[in-house]
Amino acid sequence: MIDPMCSLRSAVLAGGVTHAARAVLRRVKPGGAEVWERRNYAGREVDLCPGPAVALGAAAGALAAGPGTRAAALVATLAAGACGAYDDVAGTGDPRRGFRAHLGALRHGELTSGAVKLFGISAAGLVAGALLKERPVDKALAGVVVAGTAHLLNLVDVRPGRAAQVALALGAPGLLRGPLAAAPMAAAAAVLPEDLGERGMLGDSGAHALGAALGVAIVAGNGRAGLVAHAAGLVAATVYGDRVSALAASARKPVNSPM
């Protein structure tokens, strides 16, 4: 039986931690302002403080869940947030987009921040899946769903507020199944106004963390048939998104630039 108070506690905890962490990060900005400041698609200066704050908030909200699901949510959310944060910092200025570009670089002996993110989040998804499901097939499917949802949220994060809005839409059905969806939804809602107002942005850290947390909620609420359906949809979205990213990167190259 679903306990509404458990979901409420999760949401309050996630929202409160997100607000507090964002305020601290914005005041301190570890490593200096240049680490945190970016220009968005419209050329406006924003900071990345909402990203790690959302990751911490979503992880904190997962503490209201049961022991098994709590561990899975913490592993997936924090690992996805950390890998995304690494890419936010180390991947600055790297024009390569999409899995194929980063895997191609790896074949030539270059480990890009995008490849670190890909393998790190995939591994975290598999660990979370192993904690949530018992049979090997279900564990593997669960890993695909967690990692795929993390990637999906990052894929849609191309305009202010887009990833947070998608997180709210994807999480809404899960509210009827337990507290796991409440945490990322509350964290997303906490930063949505300033994301829409172009005062801050989620970056890879926030988008991946929200997606991973939602992926855990999806896995926890579905059996094998549901996992297969979600995994298939996420793989299709990833393939399509990777193709679009590659085309966009090609379009940005000068005509006389080397391929």
C-alpha positions in Angstrom: 0.0 0.0 0.0 1.3 3.4 -1.0 1.9 5.8 1.9 1.2 9.4 0.7 3.1 10.8 3.7 6.2 9.0 2.5 6.0 10.7 -0.9 5.4 14.0 0.9 8.5 13.6 3.1 10.5 12.7 0.1 9.4 15.7 -1.8 9.9 18.1 1.1 13.4 16.7 1.7 14.4 16.8 -2.0 13.1 20.4 -2.5 14.7 21.7 0.7 18.1 20.2 0.0 18.0 21.4 -3.6 17.3 25.0 -2.4 20.0 24.9 0.3 22.6 23.3 -1.9 22.0 25.7 -4.8 22.4 28.7 -2.4 25.6 27.4 -0.9 27.1 26.6 -4.3 26.2 30.0 -5.7 27.8 31.7 -2.7 31.0 29.6 -2.6 31.5 28.5 -6.2 34.3 26.0 -5.5 37.1 26.3 -7.9 36.2 29.8 -9.0 33.5 31.5 -11.0 34.9 30.4 -14.3 34.2 26.7 -13.4 30.5 27.5 -12.9 29.6 30.1 -15.4 28.5 29.4 -19.0 26.7 31.1 -21.9 23.4 29.5 -22.9 22.0 29.0 -26.4 20.9 32.7 -26.5 24.3 34.0 -25.3 23.1 34.9 -21.8 25.4 34.2 -18.8 24.1 31.5 -16.5 25.6 29.3 -13.9 25.7 25.5 -13.3 24.8 25.7 -9.6 21.3 24.2 -10.1 22.8 21.0 -11.6 24.7 19.5 -8.6 22.0 21.0 -6.3 19.3 18.9 -8.1 21.5 15.8 -7.9 22.0 16.2 -4.1 18.3 17.0 -3.6 17.0 14.0 -5.6 19.4 11.8 -3.7 18.3 13.2 -0.3 14.7 12.6 -1.2 15.4 9.0 -2.0 16.3 8.5 1.7 12.5 8.3 2.4 12.2 5.1 0.3 12.7 1.6 1.5 16.2 0.1 2.0 16.6 -1.7 -1.3 15.1 1.0 -3.6 16.9 3.7 -1.5 20.3 2.2 -2.3 19.5 1.9 -6.0 18.3 5.5 -6.2 21.4 6.8 -4.3 23.8 4.9 -6.5 22.2 5.9 -9.8 21.5 9.5 -8.9 24.8 10.4 -7.3 26.9 8.6 -9.9 24.9 10.1 -12.8 25.3 13.6 -11.3 29.0 13.1 -10.7 29.7 11.9 -14.2 27.6 14.7 -15.6 29.5 17.2 -13.5 32.8 15.9 -14.8 31.6 16.3 -18.3 30.3 19.8 -17.5 33.9 20.8 -16.5 36.2 18.6 -18.5 34.1 18.7 -21.7 33.9 22.4 -22.0 34.8 23.4 -25.6 34.7 19.8 -26.9 32.6 20.0 -30.1 32.0 16.3 -30.3 28.4 15.2 -29.7 26.8 11.8 -29.5 27.9 8.4 -28.5 29.5 7.5 -31.9 31.8 10.6 -31.7 33.1 9.7 -28.2 33.4 6.0 -29.0 35.3 6.9 -32.2 37.7 9.0 -30.2 38.2 6.0 -27.8 39.1 3.7 -30.7 41.9 6.2 -31.5 43.1 6.1 -27.9 41.5 9.2 -26.6 39.3 9.0 -23.5 36.9 11.9 -23.7 34.8 13.2 -20.8 31.7 12.1 -22.8 33.0 8.5 -22.9 33.7 8.6 -19.1 30.1 9.8 -18.6 28.7 7.1 -20.9 30.5 4.2 -19.2 30.1 5.6 -15.7 26.3 6.1 -16.0 25.9 2.8 -17.7 27.7 1.0 -14.9 25.7 2.8 -12.3 22.5 1.8 -14.1 23.5 -1.8 -14.0 24.3 -1.6 -10.3 21.0 0.0 -9.6 19.2 -2.7 -11.7 21.0 -5.4 -9.8 19.7 -3.9 -6.5 16.1 -3.6 -7.7 15.6 -6.9 -9.6 16.3 -10.6 -9.0 16.6 -12.3 -12.4 19.5 -11.5 -14.7 17.4 -10.5 -17.6 15.4 -8.1 -15.5 18.6 -6.7 -14.0 20.0 -6.0 -17.5 16.7 -4.4 -18.6 16.6 -2.3 -15.5 20.1 -1.0 -16.2 19.1 0.0 -19.7 16.1 1.9 -18.4 18.0 3.7 -15.7 20.9 4.7 -17.9 18.6 5.4 -20.9 16.3 7.7 -18.9 19.4 9.6 -17.7 20.5 10.1 -21.2 17.0 11.0 -22.4 16.8 13.9 -19.9 20.1 15.2 -21.0 19.1 14.9 -24.7 16.0 17.1 -24.2 18.0 19.7 -22.2 18.4 22.1 -25.1 16.3 25.0 -24.0 15.6 26.6 -20.6 13.4 24.5 -18.4 13.0 21.7 -20.9 14.6 18.9 -18.9 12.9 19.9 -15.6 9.5 20.0 -17.4 10.1 16.6 -18.9 11.1 15.3 -15.5 7.8 16.5 -14.0 5.8 14.9 -16.8 7.7 11.6 -16.6 7.5 11.4 -12.9 3.8 12.2 -12.4 2.5 8.6 -13.1 5.1 7.3 -10.6 3.6 9.3 -7.8 0.9 6.6 -7.5 3.5 3.9 -6.9 5.7 5.3 -4.2 8.1 8.0 -3.1 10.8 7.4 -5.7 9.3 9.7 -8.3 8.5 12.4 -5.8 12.2 13.2 -5.1 13.3 14.1 -8.7 10.0 15.9 -9.3 10.5 18.1 -6.2 14.1 18.8 -7.1 13.1 19.7 -10.7 10.3 22.0 -9.5 12.7 23.7 -7.1 15.0 24.9 -9.9 12.4 25.3 -12.7 11.7 29.1 -12.2 15.3 30.1 -12.4 15.9 27.6 -15.3 13.1 29.2 -17.2 14.2 32.6 -16.2 17.7 31.8 -17.6 19.5 32.6 -14.3 20.9 29.1 -14.0 21.0 25.8 -15.9 21.0 22.1 -15.0 23.9 21.1 -17.2 24.8 17.5 -17.7 25.0 17.0 -13.9 21.4 18.0 -13.2 19.8 16.5 -16.3 21.5 13.1 -15.9 20.8 13.0 -12.1 17.1 13.7 -12.6 16.9 11.1 -15.4 18.7 8.4 -13.4 16.4 9.0 -10.4 13.3 8.8 -12.6 14.7 5.7 -14.2 14.9 4.0 -10.8 11.3 5.0 -10.1 10.3 3.5 -13.5 12.1 0.2 -12.8 10.7 -0.1 -9.3 7.2 0.3 -10.6 7.4 -2.1 -13.6 7.7 -5.8 -14.2 9.4 -7.4 -17.2 6.9 -6.4 -19.8 7.0 -2.7 -18.7 10.8 -2.8 -18.6 11.0 -4.2 -22.2 8.7 -1.5 -23.4 10.6 1.3 -21.7 14.0 0.0 -22.7 12.9 -0.3 -26.4 11.6 3.3 -26.4 14.7 4.6 -24.7 17.0 2.8 -27.1 15.1 4.2 -30.1 15.2 7.7 -28.6 18.9 7.4 -28.0 19.7 6.2 -31.6 17.6 9.1 -33.0 19.1 11.7 -30.6 22.6 10.5 -31.4 21.9 10.9 -35.1 20.5 14.4 -34.6 23.5 15.4 -32.5 26.0 14.1 -35.2 24.1 16.1 -37.9 24.1 19.2 -35.8 27.8 18.9 -35.1 28.5 18.4 -38.8 26.4 21.5 -39.6 28.5 23.6 -37.3 31.8 22.7 -39.0 33.2 25.2 -41.6 32.9 23.9 -45.2 36.7 23.6 -45.5 37.3 22.0 -42.1 38.7 18.5 -42.0 36.3 15.6 -41.3 
